[in-house]
Each structure stands twice: as C-alpha cells, then as structure tokens.
Amino acid sequence: MTHKKTSIVFTIALAVVFAVLIPARAFSQAVAVAEVSGAVVDPSGSPVPGAQVTMVETDKGTTRTMVTNLEGRYTIPNLPVGQYSLEVTQKGFKSYTQAGIVLQVAINIELNVRLQLGALTERIEVSAQARMVETIDSSISQVVDQERVVDLPLNGRQPTDLIYLTGAAVNVNNSSFMSNYGDLLGSKMFYSSASISVAGGQGNGTNYLLDGAYNVDNFSNVSLPFPFPDALQEFSVETNSLPARYGAHPGAVVNGVTKSGSTAWHGDAFEFLRNGDVDARNFFAAS
C-alpha cells in the first residue's frame, strides 16, 4: 500500500512539473523567435507541392527545411532573430535563392516564391532586402535594433531608456514606493528597473520579456533589470490589441533578445569614463 501511494504521489508530481514547464517553454519559443510562411507557385500561378524550402541563418550556417503541402504552402516557425537567406528547390524548376532577409523578434512574415521552369543547376538569385510585414498579429510593434542599442547615448547604460524612442511612452516611476521596497529587501534592485507607461497604460501594466522568459518583478509589476547594451541584440515594443498569450499586462509588451554566437570568432571590450574631470564647465558656474 505504501509503495502504491508513493507511485501515485510521484505521478502527480511529475504531471505538475510537465504542466508548468512545457507551457512555459512553448510560450518562450513563441515570443522570442520569428516565423516565416508563404506559397510556392509556378509561372502560371499554380501551387508547387513537394518543393523543398530552406531558411539558412547567415551568421551561423544553421538551416531549417520544410516541404510545401498540396496547396504549395509552407510554414517555418521558431526561427531565432538574425539574417537569413531563403532557398527553394523542386525538380523541373530553376533553384531560387533570396538573400538579405532580416528576422526581428516576434515577427511573422510571408515570403512567396514564383519558380521558373528549367534545370536545378540553373539558379535565380534575389539579393534585394525583403520588406518585413507582419502577417498574423494585429498589434502595433516597433523594434529597437542592435545598432541603435549600441550607438545611441545612454545615461547609466540602461537599454530601457530607449523605450521612450518608440513614442507614447513616459516614465511613471514611483520613487517613494521603489525606495521603500528597496529598503525592505535591503538592496538597490530598482536602479536598473523601469516603470514606463506606454500608450496611456499604467506604469505597472507593461509586460517585459527577455529571451521569451517573464522579466517582471512579481511584487511591484515593474521590469527586472535588462542586460547591458553590449549583450542585448534588440527589443520590440508592442501595443494596441495585444495577443492573449501575453497575459494580464494590457498596456504594452517590451520583448528583448540577447546576443547569441556565430561561426566567426569575435569579442567585445569597452571602457567608460564616469567622472567630471573632462566635462565642460557649466555656463553659470564660477569655476
């Protein structure tokens, strides 16, 4: 009897673990990655079933391959952000390659391909930058890319300051509450946190995600610290008719992604002078 009870308890515990971890992992994948879908057709516009569609991540050389269905459509989900090229092959048609595709965080785009009759050894290459148009969500999203994260000046190197560049965002920090909460925990945890109102929402109504994980302090509903700029790839600010998957934060969603590796060896070094020795004299200062 004791052995039977132990087995039941173990089974229940295992079920609880799966119930908690599996949805969390699925949620993480859904919001920290991109998705590409589209249709492959022949010169007359008829669908081409069985065509092999491959997305190649340029920096890492990794590939994801799908085959078009009977309607000539394909979907490649869970693609990490970055630069890609699209390759399509099918017997009786020329190979098709499209470069310069940039996938940003949580974007869903449609790339349609029209194949030309010919041998597989013949190739059609398109090098023009693909226009990224969201095709699934109706919300409004603006991405602050890696170039702006690194190059724009930041006081204290806080990437959350760049949220204000997306428009309709204001700082609503409750300094008294934050100070009291910090004293309660015996820390200065709110130095790099942010309470930002976006599009008229409450300061604690903004959801923060980092690599798909929940990045909000559960006590105050303000953001937990974001990585320093050199470690952050990009982030998006999404508002207006947010999808239900983001939960109980109706104001906006700030969705950040950290940098990942590539096939090339690279590093980063930086130094910042934070004293006033080389600052210009204030116009009204006596010395």
matplotlib code that plots the C-alpha trace (Angstrom):
import matplotlib.pyplot as plt

x = [0.0, 2.8, 4.5, 1.3, 0.8, 4.4, 3.8, 0.7, 2.4, 5.3, 3.0, 1.1, 4.3, 5.6, 2.4, 2.6, 6.2, 5.2, 2.1, 4.4, 7.5, 6.0, 3.7, 6.4, 8.8, 6.2, 5.5, 9.2, 9.6, 6.5, 7.6, 11.4, 11.6, 10.2, 8.1, 8.2, 5.4, 4.3, 3.4, 5.5, 3.9, 4.9, 5.0, 1.2, 0.5, -0.4, 0.8, 4.0, 3.6, 6.6, 9.1, 11.9, 12.1, 15.2, 15.9, 19.7, 20.9, 23.8, 25.9, 25.8, 25.2, 22.3, 19.4, 15.7, 13.9, 10.2, 8.3, 5.3, 1.9, -0.6, -1.5, 2.1, 2.2, 4.9, 5.5, 8.8, 8.3, 10.7, 13.4, 16.0, 16.3, 19.1, 19.9, 18.7, 18.6, 15.7, 16.4, 13.7, 14.3, 12.0, 12.6, 11.8, 12.3, 15.3, 16.7, 15.6, 17.7, 16.7, 19.3, 19.1, 16.2, 16.3, 14.1, 13.3, 11.9, 8.4, 7.7, 5.7, 6.3, 5.2, 7.6, 6.1, 8.2, 7.4, 9.6, 10.7, 10.9, 14.3, 17.0, 18.0, 21.5, 20.2, 19.6, 17.6, 19.1, 17.3, 19.5, 17.1, 16.2, 13.0, 10.3, 9.3, 5.5, 3.7, 1.0, -0.5, -0.8, -2.9, -0.9, 1.5, 5.2, 8.3, 11.8, 14.8, 17.6, 21.1, 22.7, 20.6, 21.0, 24.8, 25.3, 22.8, 24.0, 22.6, 22.9, 23.9, 23.8, 20.2, 18.6, 15.1, 15.7, 15.4, 11.7, 10.9, 12.1, 9.1, 6.6, 3.7, 6.0, 6.6, 8.4, 6.0, 8.4, 7.0, 10.3, 8.8, 7.4, 10.6, 12.8, 10.6, 10.6, 14.4, 14.9, 12.6, 14.8, 18.0, 19.1, 19.1, 17.4, 15.4, 18.5, 18.2, 14.4, 11.8, 8.2, 7.1, 3.6, 3.1, 0.1, -1.7, -1.4, -0.4, 3.3, 2.9, 0.7, 3.7, 4.9, 8.7, 10.1, 13.8, 14.6, 11.0, 11.0, 9.0, 11.1, 8.8, 9.1, 6.1, 5.8, 5.8, 5.0, 7.9, 10.7, 13.5, 17.0, 17.8, 21.3, 23.8, 23.7, 26.6, 24.8, 21.4, 20.6, 17.4, 13.9, 10.5, 7.7, 4.3, 1.0, -2.6, -4.8, -2.1, -2.5, -3.9, -0.6, 1.0, -1.3, -2.6, -0.5, -2.7, -0.5, 2.4, 5.0, 8.7, 10.3, 14.1, 16.5, 20.2, 23.0, 24.0, 27.1, 28.1, 30.6, 33.1, 35.4, 34.5, 34.7, 33.8, 35.7, 34.7, 35.7, 33.6, 34.8, 32.1, 33.7, 33.7, 37.4, 37.0, 33.4, 32.8, 32.2, 28.6, 27.8, 26.6, 29.4, 32.1, 34.8]
y = [0.0, 2.4, 1.6, 2.3, 5.7, 6.7, 5.9, 8.0, 10.9, 10.6, 10.5, 13.6, 15.5, 14.6, 15.7, 19.1, 19.6, 18.9, 21.2, 24.0, 23.6, 22.6, 25.6, 27.9, 26.5, 26.8, 30.4, 31.2, 29.9, 31.7, 35.2, 35.2, 34.0, 34.7, 32.8, 32.7, 31.3, 31.7, 29.9, 28.5, 28.7, 28.1, 30.7, 30.4, 30.9, 27.3, 25.8, 23.7, 20.9, 19.0, 21.9, 22.0, 25.3, 26.1, 29.0, 29.5, 31.6, 33.6, 34.1, 30.6, 28.5, 26.6, 25.6, 24.8, 22.9, 22.4, 20.9, 22.6, 20.9, 20.1, 23.8, 24.9, 26.5, 26.2, 27.4, 27.6, 28.5, 29.1, 30.9, 32.9, 36.5, 37.4, 37.5, 34.7, 33.6, 31.6, 28.7, 26.8, 23.8, 21.4, 19.1, 20.7, 24.2, 26.5, 26.8, 30.0, 31.9, 35.2, 36.9, 39.9, 38.6, 40.1, 38.5, 40.5, 39.5, 38.1, 38.9, 36.7, 37.4, 36.0, 35.2, 34.0, 32.4, 32.1, 29.4, 29.4, 26.3, 24.9, 22.6, 22.5, 23.5, 26.9, 29.4, 32.6, 34.8, 37.8, 40.0, 42.8, 43.5, 41.8, 44.0, 42.7, 42.8, 41.3, 38.9, 37.3, 39.7, 42.9, 44.7, 47.6, 46.8, 48.8, 47.3, 49.0, 47.2, 46.3, 49.3, 51.8, 49.9, 50.2, 53.5, 55.8, 57.5, 56.1, 57.6, 54.8, 52.4, 51.4, 50.0, 50.5, 54.3, 53.5, 52.5, 56.2, 56.4, 54.3, 57.1, 57.4, 56.2, 58.2, 57.5, 57.0, 55.7, 55.9, 56.8, 56.6, 53.1, 51.9, 53.3, 51.7, 48.4, 48.5, 49.2, 46.3, 44.0, 45.6, 46.3, 48.8, 46.4, 49.2, 51.0, 49.4, 48.6, 50.7, 51.7, 53.0, 53.9, 53.1, 54.4, 55.6, 52.3, 52.1, 52.0, 48.5, 47.5, 46.9, 43.3, 42.7, 39.6, 38.6, 35.7, 34.7, 34.5, 36.6, 39.6, 41.4, 41.7, 40.0, 42.3, 45.7, 44.7, 46.8, 45.4, 43.4, 44.6, 44.2, 43.2, 45.9, 47.2, 45.1, 41.9, 42.9, 42.1, 44.1, 44.5, 45.4, 47.4, 46.0, 47.7, 48.0, 44.8, 42.6, 38.9, 36.9, 35.0, 38.0, 37.6, 40.3, 43.3, 45.3, 48.3, 47.1, 44.3, 45.0, 41.9, 41.7, 39.2, 38.8, 38.2, 34.7, 33.2, 32.7, 30.8, 33.6, 34.4, 37.7, 39.6, 42.9, 45.3, 48.7, 51.4, 54.3, 57.4, 58.4, 61.3, 65.0, 65.7, 66.2, 67.7, 71.3, 74.0, 74.8, 78.2, 79.6, 78.0, 80.3, 77.7]
z = [0.0, 0.9, -2.4, -4.3, -2.5, -3.3, -7.0, -7.1, -5.4, -7.8, -10.8, -9.7, -9.0, -12.5, -14.1, -12.2, -13.4, -17.1, -16.7, -15.5, -17.7, -21.1, -21.5, -20.2, -22.8, -25.6, -24.5, -24.5, -28.1, -29.3, -28.2, -28.6, -32.2, -35.7, -38.2, -42.0, -44.2, -47.8, -51.0, -53.8, -57.3, -60.9, -63.7, -64.2, -60.5, -59.8, -56.5, -56.5, -53.9, -52.6, -53.1, -50.6, -48.7, -46.6, -44.4, -43.9, -40.9, -42.5, -39.4, -38.0, -41.1, -39.5, -41.7, -41.3, -44.0, -44.8, -47.8, -49.4, -49.0, -51.8, -51.8, -52.3, -48.8, -46.2, -42.6, -40.8, -37.1, -34.2, -36.1, -34.0, -34.9, -37.4, -41.1, -43.4, -46.9, -48.4, -50.8, -52.8, -55.0, -57.0, -59.9, -63.3, -61.9, -61.5, -58.0, -56.2, -53.6, -51.8, -49.6, -47.3, -45.1, -41.6, -39.0, -35.9, -32.5, -32.5, -36.2, -38.6, -42.2, -45.6, -48.4, -51.6, -54.4, -58.1, -59.6, -63.2, -65.5, -66.0, -64.6, -60.9, -61.9, -63.1, -60.3, -59.8, -57.1, -55.5, -53.3, -52.6, -49.0, -48.2, -46.7, -43.3, -43.0, -40.0, -41.3, -38.2, -35.2, -35.5, -32.7, -33.5, -32.9, -33.2, -33.0, -31.5, -33.3, -32.2, -34.0, -32.0, -28.8, -29.0, -30.8, -29.1, -25.9, -22.6, -19.2, -17.0, -19.9, -19.3, -22.5, -21.1, -21.7, -25.4, -24.9, -25.0, -28.6, -29.7, -28.9, -26.5, -23.6, -20.4, -17.1, -14.2, -11.6, -8.1, -6.3, -2.8, -3.3, -5.0, -2.2, 0.4, -1.4, -1.9, 1.8, 2.6, 0.6, 1.8, -1.8, -4.6, -7.1, -8.8, -10.1, -13.5, -13.3, -15.1, -14.6, -18.0, -19.2, -22.9, -25.0, -21.8, -19.9, -16.3, -15.3, -13.9, -16.9, -19.2, -19.7, -20.0, -21.6, -22.0, -24.4, -24.1, -20.3, -17.9, -16.8, -14.4, -10.6, -9.2, -6.2, -8.0, -11.6, -12.9, -15.1, -13.8, -15.0, -18.7, -19.8, -20.6, -24.2, -25.5, -24.5, -25.9, -29.6, -29.9, -28.4, -29.6, -28.0, -28.9, -28.1, -29.4, -29.3, -27.7, -28.3, -25.3, -24.9, -23.1, -20.1, -17.7, -18.8, -21.2, -21.7, -23.8, -24.2, -24.2, -25.8, -25.5, -27.1, -26.0, -28.5, -29.5, -31.0, -34.6, -36.7, -36.6, -33.6, -32.1, -28.8, -27.2, -25.0, -23.7, -21.2, -19.9, -18.0, -15.5, -13.6, -14.3, -15.0, -18.7, -18.7, -19.9, -17.3, -16.7, -18.3, -14.9, -12.8, -11.3, -11.8]

ax = plt.figure().add_subplot(projection="3d")
ax.plot(x, y, z, "-o")
ax.set_aspect("equal")
plt.show()
